[in-house]
Amino acid sequence: MNRRHDIDALRALAFGLVILYHVAMYYVADWHWHLKSPHAAEWLQWPMRALNLWRMDLVFLISGVAFGFLRQGHAPLRLIGRRSLRLGVPLAFGMAVVVPYQAYVQALGNGSIGPGFLAFLARYYTGGPWPRGAFDGWEAGVTWNHLWYLAYLWVYTGVLALLTPLLDSAAGQRLRQAFTRLRGLALLLLPMGPLALYSLTLWPRFPPTHDLIHDAWLHAVYFTLFVYGYWIGVDAGLWAALRRLRWIALALALGWFALHLGLRTVAVGGAPGWRLAARLAADAYLWTTLVAVLGWAHHRLNRPWPWLGWANESVYPWYVLHQTLILALAVLLAPLALGPVAEPAVLLLGTVLGCWVLTDGLVRRSAWLRPLFGLSPRARPRCPSPASPARPAARSA
């Protein structure tokens, strides 16, 4: 099977968007985050909402596509074991080493604790207890913050792996074929159905928590998109259909988003029905945006970009590191009072440089750090066997 460069590129760009989004979270007014800049702006809410309604949905859909490649040649339990190491080890390491500083600066910033990171760590590693609202996840004593994605992906991978016999059954194949044969208007509308159903039944009762246990609405949405990604896979006919729909899907997405914003404006202080209507418009916006993104990616990105090999191995460590770097740099930059233009630029540039230096200069070079950041062991150079002597090196010109 030929390598699908567009999927690789889209994965890297999707996680890059996550990093950009988290930098912006420091500056968007009235949205909860660990710290807030004195330069927070209300106008950022609209572009941030435009991203927030589909950015992680795209990540889970791409993860579903990747699952299709990973399950080839692996029994379900073996696949679960391999993915448990690949996801669980970075999650545990991140919670123990990378994330605690995020919780520290949040608790320090809201006055829940006094200065002293080492004293905080001693308390953190023993599970608290903490003052109410000290940091996100304080109830559990420890937190995974932005690494919640790894826990959710591990659960979805395990569930789908255990469902492999059902997926491979005649009924499972018919269901997959019914999805991959969608074309035109049906492809733009029918996959919205489950998303709208979840909004009608689960969304009013289960607001997002990212705590794994009480997140029924997001689980339903993310797991459905994970399955969609698995079904989409590398089906040539479906990808060609997505490519043909890219302009129409883009136009529809813009229209659905405008309707969503209008309904949200009407819903302020209004009847709950308006809020639900806005939510359903958001579902339509989500799916048409994903169709547009996939179609444009297949149209523009399916080529062997020189940076793809580096990006494929760098994206996981960057994801683990980026939010702690954002907060550490925000604390360092705050006394400098650089202003609402220079500070965000320096914060974004510093986060990118920090991820690059730590990943390329340390993580990728270290045999013991690689698995802690989700990377495979570095391949050892193959020595020629006695029966097959190595060819002499070509003489340089």
Secondary structure, 3 states (H helix, E strand, C coil): CCCCHHHHHHHHHHHHHHHHHHHHHCCECCCCCCCCCCCCEHHHHHHHHHHHCCHHHHHHHHHHHHHHHHCCCCCHHHHHHHHHHHHHHHHHHHHHHHCHHHHHHHHHHCCCCCCCHHHHHHHHHCCCCCCCCCCCCHHHCCCCHHHHHHHHHHHHHHHHHHCHHHHHCHHHHHHHHHHHCCCHHHHHHCCHHHHHHHHHHCCCCCCCCCCCCCCHHHHHHHHHHHHHHHHHCCCHHHHHHHHHCHHHHHHHHHHHHHHHHHHHHHHCCCCHHHHHHHHHHHHHHHHHHHHHHHHHHHHHCCCCCCCHHHHHHHHHHHHHHHHHHHHHHHHHHHHHCCCCCHHHHHHHHHHHHHHHHHHHHHHCCCCCCCHHHCCCCCCCCCCCCCCCCCCCCCCCC
